[in-house]
Amino acid sequence: MKRRQLTAAAVLAASLAALLPGPGHAQAFPSKPIRIVVPFGAGGVADLTARVVAQKLGEGLRQSVIVDNKPGAGGIVAGEAVAKAAPDGYTLLLMSNGTAVSAGLFKSLPFDAQKDFAPVATLGFFDLALISAANGRFQSLQDMLAYARANPGKLNVATINIGSTQHLTAELLKTSAGVDFQVVPFNGSPAVLTALRGGQVDAAVEILGPVMGQIASKTVRPLAVMGARRAPGLPEVPTVRESGVAGFNVTSWNALAAPANTPPEVIALLNREIGKALASPDLRKQLAELNVTPAGGPPGRLRDLLASETKRWADVIARANVPRQ
């Protein structure tokens, strides 16, 4: 009789233990490779950031972290894949400024970035810059703005495709500075640089990292960086704000998010390990080479960033009359 009572008690205790969350659940994760879905092709700043972080994160988790590139449709393909994935922490989305832009750019999306994803952590921020040809007419942003004020509509500023961060940043610069110039979109950065060097456009807005080589070789001239602080790699180049456009501050960013309803303990573990990875000197050196400033922090910081950026770019899209896709 006692044996039957003890057996029943043991079964009940085991059943309750299986239902209650505990340290064993967090320790069991991850038991298989983690996949980071990247909404860009291989070789860009976002992809390279994801890869160096994935390697270091995998070392900390003692599990493989692989990068899965799913470019196209303004990040919709990648976002939908992660939104529909199992909420178990094994499928993550590399969020970017483009995630915030898409909410205002597309008439409809198969997901709501603020509801269908659980923020994990920001990874880093990186600069955009206003550049001209090395032999161009402008020596500074002040020169360019003075010309634009004296010659409304005659200045041409190149960017990549409509709705990109570069394109919308140029539109924001136009309204923030109170000048009228033409924003000319091209199909990709190589075409932008070709047009700039060929004198077909006066200036261009681009991600800073990929054009550092052209700046170093004096093929192009940096007129200003777009963030609140000067870029570490170009300490002599002023910001747009320092050049007379009050309050201007645009940087691009990358972050990691999981499907909504991913267990909080899994989010906490991933956030903690990402923080450790970003603190490591070798990873910080790798990111510096990409002109990326590492920036982790709690999931709530990413949630606030996404919300504020979504509102900002929706306002820019509306003011610039960018057609919704």
C-alpha positions as CSV (number, residue, x, y, z in Angstrom):
1,M,0.0,0.0,0.0
2,K,2.7,2.4,1.0
3,R,4.6,1.5,-2.2
4,R,1.6,2.3,-4.4
5,Q,1.2,5.6,-2.6
6,L,4.8,6.5,-3.0
7,T,4.7,5.6,-6.7
8,A,1.6,7.7,-7.3
9,A,3.2,10.7,-5.5
10,A,6.3,10.3,-7.6
11,V,4.3,10.3,-10.8
12,L,2.4,13.4,-9.7
13,A,5.6,15.2,-8.8
14,A,7.1,14.4,-12.2
15,S,4.0,15.6,-14.0
16,L,4.0,18.9,-12.1
17,A,7.7,19.3,-12.8
18,A,7.1,18.8,-16.5
19,L,4.5,21.6,-16.5
20,L,6.4,24.2,-14.5
21,P,9.2,26.2,-16.2
22,G,12.5,25.9,-14.5
23,P,16.3,26.1,-15.1
24,G,16.3,22.9,-17.0
25,H,14.2,24.5,-19.8
26,A,16.6,27.4,-20.3
27,Q,19.6,25.1,-20.1
28,A,18.2,22.8,-22.8
29,F,18.2,25.7,-25.3
30,P,19.8,25.5,-27.8
31,S,19.9,21.9,-28.6
32,K,20.2,22.4,-32.4
33,P,21.5,25.0,-34.8
34,I,20.0,28.5,-34.7
35,R,19.1,30.3,-38.0
36,I,19.4,34.0,-38.6
37,V,17.3,35.1,-41.6
38,V,18.9,38.1,-43.3
39,P,16.7,40.2,-45.7
40,F,19.7,41.2,-47.8
41,G,22.1,39.5,-50.2
42,A,25.5,38.3,-49.2
43,G,28.4,40.8,-48.9
44,G,26.7,44.0,-47.6
45,V,27.1,45.6,-44.2
46,A,24.0,43.9,-42.7
47,D,25.0,40.5,-44.0
48,L,28.6,40.8,-42.8
49,T,27.4,42.1,-39.4
50,A,25.1,39.1,-39.1
51,R,27.9,36.7,-39.9
52,V,30.5,38.0,-37.5
53,V,27.9,38.2,-34.7
54,A,26.6,34.7,-35.6
55,Q,30.1,33.2,-35.2
56,K,30.7,34.8,-31.8
57,L,27.2,34.0,-30.6
58,G,27.6,30.4,-31.6
59,E,30.8,30.2,-29.6
60,G,29.0,31.4,-26.5
61,L,26.0,29.1,-27.0
62,R,28.2,26.1,-28.0
63,Q,25.9,25.6,-31.0
64,S,26.0,26.5,-34.6
65,V,24.4,29.8,-35.7
66,I,23.9,30.0,-39.4
67,V,23.0,32.9,-41.7
68,D,20.2,32.4,-44.3
69,N,20.0,35.1,-46.9
70,K,16.5,35.8,-48.1
71,P,16.7,39.1,-50.0
72,G,13.9,40.8,-52.0
73,A,10.6,42.7,-51.7
74,G,11.8,45.2,-49.1
75,G,12.5,42.5,-46.5
76,I,9.0,41.0,-46.8
77,V,10.3,37.5,-47.8
78,A,12.6,37.3,-44.8
79,G,10.1,38.9,-42.4
80,E,7.3,36.6,-43.3
81,A,9.5,33.5,-43.0
82,V,10.4,34.4,-39.4
83,A,6.9,35.6,-38.4
84,K,5.5,32.2,-39.5
85,A,8.4,30.2,-37.8
86,A,7.9,28.2,-34.6
87,P,8.3,30.6,-31.6
88,D,11.1,28.6,-30.1
89,G,14.2,30.8,-30.5
90,Y,15.7,28.7,-33.3
91,T,14.7,31.2,-36.1
92,L,15.7,34.8,-35.8
93,L,15.2,37.8,-38.0
94,L,17.9,40.4,-38.7
95,M,15.9,43.6,-38.4
96,S,17.2,46.8,-39.8
97,N,16.1,50.3,-40.5
98,G,14.4,48.8,-43.6
99,T,12.0,46.9,-41.3
100,A,10.8,50.3,-40.0
101,V,10.6,51.8,-43.5
102,S,8.6,48.9,-44.9
103,A,5.7,49.6,-42.5
104,G,5.1,53.0,-44.2
105,L,6.2,52.1,-47.7
106,F,3.9,49.1,-48.4
107,K,0.1,49.2,-48.6
108,S,0.0,45.9,-46.8
109,L,2.4,43.4,-45.3
110,P,2.0,39.8,-44.3
111,F,3.2,40.7,-40.8
112,D,3.1,43.6,-38.3
113,A,6.7,44.2,-37.2
114,Q,5.7,45.6,-33.8
115,K,3.3,42.7,-33.0
116,D,4.5,39.6,-34.8
117,F,8.1,39.7,-33.5
118,A,9.7,39.5,-30.1
119,P,12.7,41.9,-29.8
120,V,15.9,40.2,-28.7
121,A,18.6,42.9,-28.9
122,T,20.1,45.6,-31.1
123,L,23.5,44.7,-32.6
124,G,24.9,47.9,-34.0
125,F,24.6,51.3,-35.7
126,F,26.3,52.5,-38.8
127,D,26.7,55.8,-40.6
128,L,25.4,57.2,-43.8
129,A,27.3,60.0,-45.5
130,L,26.7,62.7,-48.1
131,I,29.5,62.5,-50.7
132,S,30.5,64.3,-53.9
133,A,33.0,63.6,-56.6
134,A,36.6,64.5,-55.5
135,N,36.7,67.1,-58.3
136,G,33.1,68.2,-57.6
137,R,32.1,71.8,-57.1
138,F,31.3,71.5,-53.4
139,Q,33.9,71.5,-50.6
140,S,31.3,71.1,-47.8
141,L,27.7,70.6,-47.1
142,Q,27.3,74.4,-46.4
143,D,28.5,75.0,-50.0
144,M,26.0,72.6,-51.3
145,L,23.1,74.0,-49.4
146,A,24.0,77.6,-50.4
147,Y,23.9,76.5,-54.0
148,A,20.6,74.7,-53.5
149,R,19.1,77.9,-52.0
150,A,20.3,80.0,-54.8
151,N,19.3,77.5,-57.5
152,P,16.1,75.8,-56.4
153,G,15.5,72.5,-58.1
154,K,18.8,72.4,-60.0
155,L,20.9,70.4,-57.5
156,N,20.8,66.6,-58.1
157,V,21.5,64.2,-55.2
158,A,21.7,60.5,-56.1
159,T,20.6,57.5,-54.0
160,I,19.8,53.9,-54.5
161,N,16.2,52.8,-55.2
162,I,13.0,54.6,-54.0
163,G,12.1,53.7,-50.5
164,S,15.6,52.8,-49.4
165,T,17.1,54.3,-46.3
166,Q,19.5,56.3,-48.5
167,H,16.6,57.7,-50.6
168,L,14.5,58.6,-47.6
169,T,17.4,60.2,-45.8
170,A,18.0,62.5,-48.8
171,E,14.3,63.4,-48.7
172,L,14.6,64.2,-45.0
173,L,17.7,66.3,-45.6
174,K,15.8,68.3,-48.2
175,T,12.9,69.1,-45.9
176,S,15.1,69.6,-42.7
177,A,17.4,72.0,-44.5
178,G,14.5,73.8,-46.1
179,V,15.9,73.5,-49.6
180,D,14.7,72.2,-53.0
181,F,16.8,69.7,-54.8
182,Q,16.1,66.6,-57.0
183,V,16.6,63.2,-55.4
184,V,17.6,60.9,-58.2
185,P,17.3,57.1,-57.5
186,F,19.5,54.6,-59.2
187,N,19.4,50.8,-59.3
188,G,22.2,50.1,-56.9
189,S,25.3,51.7,-55.4
190,P,27.7,51.0,-58.3
191,A,25.3,53.0,-60.6
192,V,25.2,55.8,-58.0
193,L,29.0,56.0,-57.8
194,T,29.4,55.9,-61.6
195,A,26.9,58.8,-62.0
196,L,28.7,60.7,-59.3
197,R,32.2,60.3,-60.8
198,G,30.8,61.0,-64.2
199,G,29.3,64.4,-63.1
200,Q,25.8,63.3,-63.9
201,V,24.8,64.1,-60.3
202,D,26.2,66.6,-57.8
203,A,26.2,64.5,-54.6
204,A,25.0,61.2,-53.2
205,V,23.7,59.8,-50.0
206,E,25.3,56.4,-49.2
207,I,26.1,53.9,-46.4
208,L,29.6,55.0,-45.3
209,G,31.3,51.7,-44.9
210,P,31.2,50.6,-48.5
211,V,32.5,53.9,-49.8
212,M,35.4,54.2,-47.3
213,G,37.8,52.8,-50.0
214,Q,36.8,55.5,-52.5
215,I,37.2,58.1,-49.8
216,A,40.6,56.8,-48.9
217,S,41.7,56.8,-52.6
218,K,40.2,60.3,-53.0
219,T,37.8,59.3,-55.7
220,V,35.0,60.8,-53.7
221,R,34.9,63.5,-51.1
222,P,32.8,63.2,-47.9
223,L,30.8,66.4,-47.2
224,A,29.1,65.3,-44.0
225,V,28.0,62.3,-42.0
226,M,24.4,62.0,-41.2
227,G,24.4,60.8,-37.5
228,A,24.6,62.8,-34.3
229,R,28.3,62.2,-33.9
230,R,31.3,62.2,-36.3
231,A,32.2,58.9,-37.7
232,P,35.2,57.2,-35.9
233,G,36.9,56.6,-39.2
234,L,36.4,60.1,-40.4
235,P,36.9,62.4,-37.4
236,E,37.7,65.4,-39.5
237,V,34.3,65.2,-41.4
238,P,31.5,67.2,-39.7
239,T,28.0,66.0,-39.2
240,V,25.0,67.4,-41.0
241,R,23.9,68.9,-37.7
242,E,27.3,70.7,-37.3
243,S,26.9,71.9,-40.9
244,G,23.8,73.9,-40.0
245,V,20.9,71.6,-40.2
246,A,19.6,71.6,-36.6
247,G,18.5,68.3,-35.0
248,F,19.4,66.1,-38.0
249,N,20.3,62.6,-36.9
250,V,20.1,59.5,-39.2
251,T,22.0,56.3,-38.7
252,S,21.1,52.8,-39.9
253,W,21.0,49.9,-37.6
254,N,20.7,46.1,-37.3
255,A,19.1,44.0,-34.6
256,L,17.8,40.5,-33.9
257,A,14.2,39.5,-33.2
258,A,12.3,36.2,-32.8
259,P,8.8,35.2,-33.6
260,A,6.2,36.6,-31.2
261,N,5.4,34.3,-28.2
262,T,9.0,33.0,-28.0
263,P,9.4,32.0,-24.4
264,P,10.8,34.9,-22.2
265,E,13.6,32.7,-20.8
266,V,14.8,32.0,-24.3
267,I,14.8,35.7,-25.2
268,A,16.6,36.5,-22.0
269,L,19.3,33.8,-22.7
270,L,19.8,35.1,-26.3
271,N,20.0,38.7,-25.2
272,R,22.5,37.8,-22.5
273,E,24.7,35.9,-25.0
274,I,24.5,38.6,-27.6
275,G,25.6,41.1,-25.0
276,K,28.6,39.0,-24.2
277,A,29.5,38.6,-27.9
278,L,29.3,42.4,-28.5
279,A,31.5,43.0,-25.5
280,S,34.3,40.8,-26.9
281,P,37.3,42.8,-28.2
282,D,37.8,40.7,-31.3
283,L,34.1,41.1,-32.4
284,R,34.3,44.8,-31.7
285,K,37.4,45.0,-33.9
286,Q,35.6,43.2,-36.7
287,L,32.6,45.5,-36.5
288,A,34.8,48.5,-36.5
289,E,36.3,47.4,-39.8
290,L,32.8,47.4,-41.2
291,N,32.2,50.9,-39.7
292,V,29.6,49.5,-37.3
293,T,29.4,50.7,-33.7
294,P,28.3,47.8,-31.5
295,A,25.2,48.5,-29.3
296,G,23.4,45.8,-27.4
297,G,20.9,46.4,-24.6
298,P,17.7,45.0,-23.3
299,P,14.8,43.9,-25.6
300,G,12.8,46.9,-24.6
301,R,15.4,49.2,-26.2
302,L,14.9,47.5,-29.5
303,R,11.1,47.7,-29.1
304,D,11.3,51.5,-28.6
305,L,13.7,52.0,-31.5
306,L,11.5,50.1,-33.9
307,A,8.4,52.1,-32.8
308,S,10.1,55.5,-33.1
309,E,11.8,54.7,-36.5
310,T,8.6,53.3,-37.9
311,K,6.8,56.6,-37.1
312,R,9.7,58.8,-38.3
313,W,10.0,57.1,-41.8
314,A,6.2,56.9,-42.2
315,D,6.1,60.7,-41.8
316,V,9.0,61.2,-44.3
317,I,7.3,59.0,-46.8
318,A,4.1,60.9,-46.5
319,R,5.7,64.4,-46.7
320,A,7.8,63.4,-49.7
321,N,4.8,61.8,-51.5
322,V,6.7,58.6,-52.0
323,P,4.2,56.2,-53.7
324,R,3.2,53.3,-51.5
325,Q,4.0,50.0,-53.0
